[in-house]
Amino acid sequence: MSGASGLSRKMALALGLRTAALFVILCQFRLLATDLADTPVFVAALVCAFAAALILAEKKLKPIPAVIAMGLIPWAARFLVAFPRIFVSGPAPVLDGLLLNLDRNNFVSLLPFYWAAFTTYFSIRSRNFLRGDIVAGIVLLLGTFSVAGTADIDLYRWPIMMIGLFAVVSFMQIIALMFSLPPEIALRKKESITATVILFLLIVGGGALFIGPSQERALERGGGLLEPKIFSFDFSQVLRLESEISMNDDLVLIVKKDSEDTHIFIRRYVLSGYNRKQGFFRIEDMDERAHPQRLPDRPVRFADAESYLSPEKGMQFSRITNQEYYLVNFDSSAFIGMNIPLSVTPFESWDASSFSSVYAVQSRTSEVFPFELIAAVDGPPSADSLGLSPEEYRIYTEYGDDQRLKAYAEEISAGYNQYWDIIQSIYEWLKYGDYRYSLKPGIAPDGDQLAHFLYNTKRGYCSYYAFAFTLLLRSMGIPARVSAGFFIDPETSAFDYYPVRSDMAHAWVEVFYPGYGWIEYDP
C-alpha cells in the first residue's frame, strides 16, 4: 500500500483516529511550555505538519525527498518571515518582534511538528508503521507525564481531567490499532462492536479506579489541605504533614463581611480527633456540632451554637459578624463560617451567575484581648475546672502519648504554671523563635514528619505549626483543636468584598477558655 488514495475505509478510519489521538498527545508540549508558546501558532504548526504529510503521500513522493521537504518547511517559513528584514535598514520593531515570536514558538513546536509530519507520512505508506506509531504515541504520552511536571499544568489540577484524557486517547489508539489489522486477521463487524464496547467499559472502569489515587497525590501537592473534586476544591477531612507542597492562586470564593470586623479566618472544618498514624481528623458528631459540614437548603439557626452562650462555655467580649459567601471554584455544598456559626441563609443564584452557591452566615466571634484571658483559669486544667465533660476533655487533650513531645512542652513552658502563661510561652516559641515557614519541609528519615520539624529542621508550612502547637498544648492538659479554612487578606478589600484564593488555604489552632469559648491562635 502506498499513497493516501490507496487507503481502504478501515485504514482511513484507523489513520483518522490515530491522528486525532496524536494531536492531543502532542498538545501536551504546548501545555508544558506555558508562556513559551502561543496556542494558535502551535496548533497551526501541527495542522501544517499533518497536511504536508498527507499531500506528500498523496503525490507519492519517495521517502528521502519527502523527509527533506518536511524537514525544510519550518525553516522555509522562518525565511519568509525574516526575508522582508533584508530590505529594511535601521530599527524595525514589528519585523524583529515577529521573528523573535516565531523563534520562541519554534522552540516548542519544532519537535511536535517533525513527529507529526514524519510519522503521519510513513503511517499512510505502511500498515506496519501505523501500528508501531500507535504504540509509540501511547509511550510518548506516558513518557511526557512521567518526566515532565504535569502538576504545574493548570488543566490537570483536577485528576479527572488527566484520567479523562488518558481514557480518550487510549480508546482512540486501541480502536485505531484494531482497524489497522491485516484483512486476514481483522475482526468481523459483530466482533468489532463487542470488542469496542468491552474496551470502552474497561477504560472507563480503569479510569475510575485511578481517580482516588490521583486525588490523593493532588492532595499531597496541596499540602493536605485543599482536595480536588471533579471540577472544584474542598478541604480534606484528614490533615497530614507532607514533605513538600505547591500552591496556585485560583479564585475559590469571594466573602463579604462587616467592615468593622477584624476577624481574618473563615472556617471550613474543625478537626478534633488525633492519632499518630492518621493525623488530625473530624469526629463526626462532635465536630459537626461545632461547625456543620454541609450547606442546608433552607434558612437554619443552629441550636447547638447557643450552648456556647451558657455561663460555663459562654463567649464574653464577643460580637456578631455577618458574612456573605460567593463560591466560585469550591464545593457548592460546602458550609463556611466564622468561629461559632449561629445561622445560615442560602440564596438563589441566577442561571448566568458564575457562582456555584451563595449564602449568608451570622457568626459569633471573639473580641477578647489577650490580657483579658490571664485569669480565665485558676489552677491546673481539668474537665471540671474548664467546664467540659470528661469525654470532651479526653478528646481535646489526646496527643498520642508522645513523651518526647510532652518533655519538650514542659521545657518550653518551664517556670510557668498558669493556664494562659503556658499557652503564651509555647505560642511565642513557635511564632517568634527559630522556626521558619517553608513549602519544602523535607522528608523525615524515620517517617516522623512532626518530630523532624520540631527538633531538627524547624521548617514547615501552616499544618506543621498547627499540629505542633495543638499537640504541645494537649500534652500539658490544655484542650486544643485544629481548624482548616482560609485567611482573609485585609489589604484586598473592595467595598467589604474580599477575594479568597487557593493559596490562602490555612490551618490554625483553637484553644478553649471557659467563659470565652474557643480562641484562635495562628502560630
N, C-alpha and C positions, 0 to 999 in steps of 0.2 A: 504494500500500500504506500503510495506517495502522493503528496499534494492534498490540499483541502477538499477538492472536488471529488476525490475518490472515497471520501468518508461514508461509511454506512450510517444508517439512522442511529443505531445503538452507539457507535463510536462517536458520532456527533454529540449525543447526549452525555456520554462519558467525558468528552473533552469540555463541554459546556459546564458540567458540574465541577470538574477539576479546576477550570479557570476561575469560576466564582469562588471556590474554596481558596485557591491560591491568592486571589485578590485580597481576601480577608486576612490571610496569613501574612502577606507582605505589608499590609497596612499596619501591622504591629510595629514595624520600623518607624512609621510616622508617629505613632503614639509614644514610642520610647524617645523620640527625638525632641518632643515638646516644642520649644520655641525655635529650634534649629531649622524647622521645615514649615512650609505653608501647605495646608491641605489641598487646595486647588492645584498647585504645581505638582505635588506628589501624585495625586490621582491622575492628572494629565499625563505624567510620565509613565504610569502603569498602563493606561489606556493606549498610549502610543506604542509601548512595548508589545502588547498583545496584538494590536493592529498590524504592526510591522512584521511580526512572526507569521500572522495569517496571510498577509499579502505575499510575502516571500515564498511561503509554502505553496500558495495558490499558483504563483508564477513558476513553480517547480525549479527554483534556483538551487544549485548544488550547495551542499553544506558549507564548504570553505568560503565561497563568495558570500553566502547568506550570513555566516558568522561575522565576516569582515564588515558587511553592510550594517548589521545590527550594532556591531561594536563602535562604528563611526557615528551613529545617529546622535548620541548626546553631544559629541564634540562638534558635529556639524551645527547643531542648534546653538551651541555656545559661540561658534564662529559667526553665525548670523546676528547674534546679539552684539558681539564685540566689533563686528565689521564697520558699522557707522562711526565708531570712535576714531577710526583712522583719518576720517575727513574733518574731524573737529579738533582745532587747536585750542589750548587753554582749558580751563575747568569746564567740565560738562557733568554736573551733579546727577542729572536724570539718567544719562547713559551709564555713568560709573556705578550709580546705585542699582541700576537694572542688572548689570553684570555681576556685581557683588551678591545681589539677591539670588541670581541663578546659581552662582558657585556655592552659596550656602545651601541651597536646596539640592544641588547635585551631590553634595557631601552625604546627604541622607538617602537620596533616591537612586544613586548610581547602581549600587549592588542590587536592590529590588528590580530595577529596570532590566539589568542583564539577566537576572534569574528568570524573570517573567518572559523575556524575549527568547532566550536560548532554549529554555525547557518547553515553551509552547511550540516553537518551530519543530523541534525533534519529536515532541509528542504527536504532532499532526502526521509526521512521516512514519512513525513506528509505534505499533501497538505495545511492544515490549517496553519501549522507553516510556510510554504513557503510564504503564503500571508502575514502573520504577519511580517515575516522577511523583506519582500519587503518594507512595510510601515516603519519598524524600520530603514532600511537603509537610506531612504529619511530623516527621522528625525535626524539620526546621521549626515548626510551631512549638514543639516540646522544648527544643534547644533554646529558642528565644525566651521562653518563660522561665526556664531553669537557670539561665546565665544572667539575663537582664533583670533589673529591679522592677518587676511588674507592680510591686506595692506602690510605686510612685506614679503609676498611671491612673489618672482620675477615673477613667471608665471602670476600672476593676476594684474600686474601693468597696463595692458590694460584690461578694463572692458569686452571687447568682449570675452576674454579667460574664465573668470569666468561664464559669461552668457552662453557661448557655452558648458561648462562642465555641468552646471545645466540642460541645454536643453537635452543633450545627455543622461545623467544619468536618468533624469526623464522619457524620452521617453522609454528607455530600461526597466525601472522598471514598468512602466504602461503597456507596452506590455506584460511583464512577468506576471503581475497580470491578464491580460486578458486570457493568455494561461493556467493559473493555476485554472481557474474557473471549478467547477464540470461539468461533461458531460451534466447533465440535464439543466444547465443554460448557457452553453457555447454558444458563438456567432457562427452563421453559417459562411461559408467562405466569402460570399459576404459582410455580416455584419462586419466581422473582417477586411476586406480590407478597407471598408468605414470608420470604426472607427479609423483604423490606420492612414489613410490619414488626417482625421479631427484632430486627436490628434497631428499629426506632424505639421499641419498648426497652431494649437492653441499654441503649444510650441514655434515654430519659431516666430510667431507673438507676443506672450507674451514676449519672449526674446528681440525682437526689441524694445518693449516699455520700457524695463528696461535699454537699452543702455544709453539713455540720463541721467537719474538719477544717474546711476553708474559712468558715466564720470564726472558728477558734483561732486560726492563725491571724486573721484580720483583727480579732480582739486583742491578741498579744501585741500586734503592732500599734494598737491604740492604747496600750498601757493598762489593759484590763479594765478600762472604764467604759468607753463607747463601744458598743457591739453593733455591727452592721446587720440589718434585717434584709428584707427583699430589696426595697429601694429607699430605705430610711435608716436612721440610727436610733438606738436606745441604750440605756445603761445595762451593764451586766449585773445580775443579781448575786454574783460571787466575785469578790475583789481579790486579786492575786498580785504578786510582785513579779514583774518581768525584767529581764536583763537589759532590754533596750526597747524604746518606743519611738514612734514617729507621729507627727501631727500635721493636720491640714486645717485650713481656715474656712471650711464650708459654713455657710449660714444655716443654723439649725432652727432658730426661732427668734422672735422679737418679743420683748417683755416691756410692758408699760407699768410703772409704779409711781406711788406718791413722790412728788419732788422733794418733800422734806424728809423722806425716809432715807437713811444712810446705810441700810442693810444691803450687803453685796452678794449674798449667797441665795440661790434658788435651788431647791432640793428636789431630787427625783426619788431617791431611796434612802431609807435608814437601814443600816446593816448592824444588827446587834449580836448575831451569832459568831462564834470563832472556834476554830480548832487548827492546830499547827499544820495539818495536812491540807485542809481545804482553804484556809484563809478566812476572811470575813464574809458572811453570807446573811441573807434575810431569814429571820424566823417569822414565818408567815403570819401567825395570829398576833404576836406582839408588835411586829414592825408595821403591819397593816393598820393597826390602831393608831400608831404614831404618825404614819404617813401613808395614805391609801395609794395603791399601785395603779389602778385603772381610773380613767375619767368616766364619771357617771353620765348617763344620757339625759338627765334632768337635774334641776337645781337641788342641791343637797346641803344640809347643815350637819356637820359631823358631831354627833352627841358625845363621842369619846373624847373629843378635844376639850369639852367643858370640864372634864375631870381634872384637868391641869389647873383649873381655877380654884380648886379646893385649898384650904389653908396649908395642907402638907405639901401639895405639889403645885401650888399656885405660881403665878408669874408677877411678882412685884416689879415695879418700874418697867412696864411693858406698854406697847402701843399696838393698835390695829392698823395693818397695812393693806391697802387694796392694790391688786395687780391684775393685769390682763395679759394673757399669753397667746401669741400668734405662732403656731407651729408650722414650720416650712419643710424641713428635712429631718423630721423626727417622727417617731411612732405616734400616730394620730390619737391613739387611745391612752397615751401616757399622761399621768397626772403630775404636775409640778406645782410646788408651793413654797412657802417660807416657814421655817421653824414649827409653829403649831397652826396647821390649816384649820380654819373654822368653817368655811363654806365654799362651795364652788357653783358657778352658774355657767353651763355650756351655752354657746351662741350658735345660731345658724350661720354657716359660711356660704356666701353666694357661689354659684356654679363656676364663674370665671375667676374666682379667687385662687391665688397661689398657696393659700394656707390649707394645711390638711385638717386642722381643727383650731377653734378659737374659743376661749373661755375666760371667765373672771374668777379670781380667788381672793378670799379675805383671810388673812393670816394674822396671828398674834406673834409679835417679835419683841425680843428683849431690848430694853433701852438702859439696862443697868450699867453703871461704871464699875471697873474692876475693884476699886477700893471699897465699894458697897457690898462686895461679896466676902470680905475678910472674915466677918463674924457670922457667916451663914451656918457654919457647922461647929459645934463645940465638942471637943474630944475626938477619939478615933472614929473613923467611919464604920457604920454598920447598917444593917437593914432598918433597925429601929430608929437610929439617930437620923437617918435620911428619909424616913417615911416610905420606904419601899417594902414590898413583900419579900420574904426570904428567896422565892424563886427568881424574882426580878433582880435582886441583889446578886444572886449566884451567876446569872447570865451576864450581867453587866460588869462583873469582875473576873470573868473567865479569861485567863491569859496563857493557857496551855501548860501551866506548872513549870514554866521555864525559870529555873533557879538562877541561872546566869543573868537573865534579864531582870529578875527581881533584885539581885545584888547590885546591878547597875543602877536601877532606880533608887535604891537606898543610898548608893554612893553619891548620885547627883543631888538628892534632896537631904543629904546629911546636915544635921543642925536645925532642920525644920520639923515641927511637929503638927502644926495646924494644917487643916484641910486645904485652904487657899494657898498657903505658902508652899506646900508640896507640889500642887498643880503648877503654880507660877514658876517654881525653880526648874521643873522638868521642861515646861514650855519654853522658857528663855534659853535653856541649854541647847535645845534643838533649833530654836529660831535664830539665836544670835551667837551660837558657839561655832564650832569648827565644821559644821555640816553645810554642804553646798548643794544647790539644785542642779540636777543633771538628767538628760534624757537617756544617758547610757551608763547606768549604774554598774554594768559588768556582771559576769556570771560568777556566782559563789562556788568555789572548788568543792565544797561539801553539800551544795544544794540548798543551804540555808541563806536565802537572799536577805532576810531581815538582819540576821547576825552579821552578815558581810557588810551591810550598810551601817549598822550601829557601831561596830567595833573596828572595822578595817577601812573601807573606802570612804565612808561618811559622805557619799554622793548618792543622790536618788531624786526621784520626782515626787509629786504630791502624795501618791499612795504610800510610799515608803515612810514619809513623815507622819501620815495619818495612822498607819499601822504602829509605828514606834511609839508615838505619843499615847495612843489608846492603850496599848499593852503595858507600857511603863506605868501609867496611872492605875490600870486594873491590878497590876501586881502589888500595888500599895493599898488595895482595897477601895479604890475610888471608882465609882461607876462611870463608864465612858462608852461611847459607841461611834462608829464611823458613818458619815453621811456622804453621799455621792450626788453630784449635780453640776451646776455651773456657777462661776463667779461673774458678776456684772462689773464692767469697767465704767466707773462714773464719768470718765472723760468722753465717752461715746454717746452721751445723752443728746437726743434731738427731740425737744418738746416732751421730755419724760419717757421717750421710747428708747430702748437700748437693744442693739443687735447682739445676739449671742451666737458665737461660732464654735465649731467643734474643738478648736484648740483652747477653749475656755472651760472645757470639762475639768472638774476638780473633785478632790476628796478632802474632807476636813474632819474635825473631831467635835463631838458634843459631849460636854461634861455635866453631870447632874448636880444641881444645888437645890436643896429643899427651900421652898418659898420663892424660888426664881425660875425653876424649870431647867430645861436643857440649854446650857450656854455654849455658844460656838467658839471654838478656838481654831486658828489656822497656823499650825507650826511651820 
